[in-house]
């Protein structure tokens, strides 16, 4: 089970970094796009946190 959790954490971390890189590499994003990316990051970070808690238990 730990292997599946680790793979999921790795995947969500990769996706989070991908979004952060996208936002940081652009200088002409609309407010709506920045908010959309922020919401996606929030969801990913919540999933990562939940998986880390599950891994500890």
Buried (B, 14 or more C-beta within 10 A) or exposed (E): EEEEBEEBBEBBBEBBEEBEEEBEEEEEBEEEEEEEBEEBBEEBEEBBEBBEEEBEE
